[in-house]
Amino acid sequence: MSSSVSAAAAADLISSRRTIHDFKPEPVPAKELILRAVDLARWAPNHRLTEPWRFYLLGRETAEAIARLNAELVTKEKGEKAGRAKLARWMGIPGWMVVTCARSDDPIRSREDYAACACGIQNLALYLWSEGIGVKWTTGEVTRTDDFYDLIWVDPYAETVVGLVWYGYAREIPRASRKPVEEILVELP
């Protein structure tokens, strides 16, 4: 196996990636970066090579419609002030994508395919991070509504939303920590 990426560089990329909650307003300038990220996402492991993922790159009109739908949900639950604040925040997200998974009647395949899509999102996030672009993968209530599926033109009987993925340049990179390996690794005889 030959690679231009050192093990140390790969380890640094994986351990430095963070979920970005606050983005700068400027959009990612090159659509080619997003296309390359999707190209790399599809190389995620997937049992029986089902390639169950679909990537929907959302334009401004669709993103704004989703932001408004989410603001309506928040307003109903938490009041008008919270809804306005959520709308303002979501309208400032520079890049939007939705990742879905093909549905299967086989529960084992469904689980394997969902896991493959999660791996695909991780590939996408790692590549974008290597290019200085942060990502937030969200599965909030709005992504589970019929209206959301209508807005992205997806048949909920054929595909299920794995996540709404925001991307852009980080205004701030959050700190994070993880449990020590000794707390999560179990060695069996």
C-alpha positions in Angstrom: 0.0 0.0 0.0 1.4 3.4 -0.9 0.0 6.6 0.3 1.1 10.2 0.4 -0.4 10.6 3.8 1.7 9.7 6.8 0.2 7.8 9.7 0.8 10.8 11.9 -1.0 13.1 9.5 -4.0 10.7 9.3 -4.1 10.4 13.1 -3.9 14.2 13.5 -6.8 14.7 11.0 -9.0 12.2 12.8 -8.3 13.5 16.3 -8.5 17.2 15.4 -11.8 17.1 13.6 -14.6 18.7 15.5 -18.3 19.3 15.1 -18.7 22.9 14.1 -21.6 24.8 15.7 -20.8 28.3 14.6 -19.9 29.1 11.0 -18.5 32.2 9.3 -21.0 33.6 6.8 -18.8 33.2 3.7 -19.7 30.2 1.5 -17.3 27.5 0.5 -15.9 28.9 -2.7 -15.4 25.8 -4.8 -18.2 23.3 -5.6 -15.4 21.0 -6.6 -14.4 20.5 -3.0 -17.9 19.3 -2.1 -17.9 17.0 -5.1 -14.6 15.6 -4.1 -15.8 15.1 -0.5 -18.9 13.1 -1.9 -16.6 11.2 -4.2 -14.5 10.1 -1.1 -17.6 9.5 1.0 -18.7 6.8 -1.4 -15.5 4.8 -0.6 -16.8 4.0 2.9 -17.1 0.4 3.8 -20.5 -1.0 2.9 -21.5 -4.7 3.3 -22.2 -6.4 0.0 -21.3 -3.2 -1.8 -24.9 -1.9 -1.5 -23.8 1.7 -1.8 -27.0 2.7 0.1 -26.2 6.5 0.4 -27.6 9.4 -1.5 -26.3 12.9 -1.2 -28.5 15.9 -1.8 -26.6 19.2 -2.2 -29.2 21.9 -1.2 -29.4 25.2 -2.9 -30.3 28.4 -1.0 -34.0 28.2 -1.7 -34.3 24.7 -0.2 -32.0 25.5 2.7 -34.2 28.6 3.6 -37.4 26.5 3.4 -35.9 24.0 5.8 -34.8 26.8 8.1 -38.3 28.2 8.1 -39.8 24.8 8.7 -37.5 24.2 11.7 -38.3 27.7 13.1 -42.0 26.8 13.0 -41.3 23.6 15.0 -39.3 25.5 17.5 -41.9 28.3 17.8 -44.6 25.7 18.6 -42.5 24.1 21.2 -40.6 27.0 22.8 -42.3 30.2 21.7 -41.9 32.9 19.1 -38.7 34.4 20.5 -36.9 31.0 20.3 -38.3 30.4 16.8 -37.0 33.7 15.6 -33.5 33.0 17.1 -33.4 29.5 15.5 -34.4 30.9 12.1 -31.7 33.6 12.3 -29.1 31.0 13.2 -30.1 28.5 10.5 -30.3 31.2 7.8 -26.6 31.9 8.5 -25.5 28.4 7.7 -23.4 28.7 4.5 -23.6 25.1 3.1 -26.2 22.4 3.3 -26.4 18.8 2.3 -28.7 15.9 3.2 -27.5 12.3 3.3 -30.1 9.5 3.0 -30.0 5.8 3.1 -31.9 3.4 0.8 -34.5 1.6 2.8 -34.6 -2.2 2.9 -37.2 -4.6 4.3 -34.4 -6.7 5.7 -33.6 -5.4 9.2 -30.0 -6.7 9.1 -29.3 -5.0 5.8 -31.0 -1.8 7.1 -28.7 -1.7 10.0 -25.6 -2.4 7.9 -26.6 0.2 5.3 -27.2 2.9 7.9 -23.8 2.1 9.4 -22.3 2.4 6.0 -23.9 5.8 5.5 -22.5 7.0 8.9 -19.1 5.9 7.7 -19.7 7.8 4.5 -20.5 11.0 6.4 -17.3 10.5 8.4 -15.3 10.3 5.2 -17.0 13.4 3.9 -16.3 15.3 7.2 -12.7 14.2 7.3 -11.9 15.3 3.8 -13.6 18.6 4.2 -11.7 19.1 7.5 -8.5 18.5 5.7 -9.4 21.4 3.4 -10.2 23.7 6.4 -14.0 23.2 6.1 -16.0 22.3 9.2 -19.1 20.1 9.3 -22.1 19.6 11.6 -24.1 16.5 11.2 -27.5 16.9 12.7 -30.5 14.6 13.1 -32.9 17.0 14.7 -36.7 16.7 14.8 -37.1 18.6 11.5 -35.3 15.8 9.6 -38.0 13.4 10.7 -41.0 15.3 9.4 -43.0 14.6 6.2 -42.6 18.3 5.2 -38.8 17.9 5.3 -39.0 14.9 3.0 -41.2 16.9 0.7 -38.8 19.8 0.7 -35.9 17.6 -0.4 -38.0 15.6 -2.9 -37.4 12.3 -1.2 -39.8 9.4 -1.0 -39.8 8.4 2.7 -40.7 4.9 1.8 -37.7 4.5 -0.4 -35.0 6.4 1.6 -34.5 7.5 5.2 -32.7 10.6 6.2 -29.4 9.8 8.0 -28.6 13.4 8.6 -28.6 17.1 7.6 -25.0 18.1 7.1 -24.0 21.7 7.4 -20.6 22.8 6.2 -18.5 26.0 6.1 -15.6 27.7 7.7 -15.5 27.5 11.5 -15.9 30.7 13.4 -14.7 28.8 16.4 -13.3 25.3 16.8 -14.6 23.6 20.0 -12.4 21.8 22.4 -13.2 18.1 23.0 -11.9 15.2 25.0 -12.4 11.5 25.0 -12.3 8.7 27.6 -8.9 7.0 27.9 -8.6 3.9 25.7 -8.3 1.8 28.9 -11.9 2.7 29.8 -13.3 1.6 26.5 -11.2 -1.3 25.3 -11.9 -4.8 26.6 -9.3 -7.5 25.8 -10.7 -11.0 25.7 -8.6 -14.2 25.9 
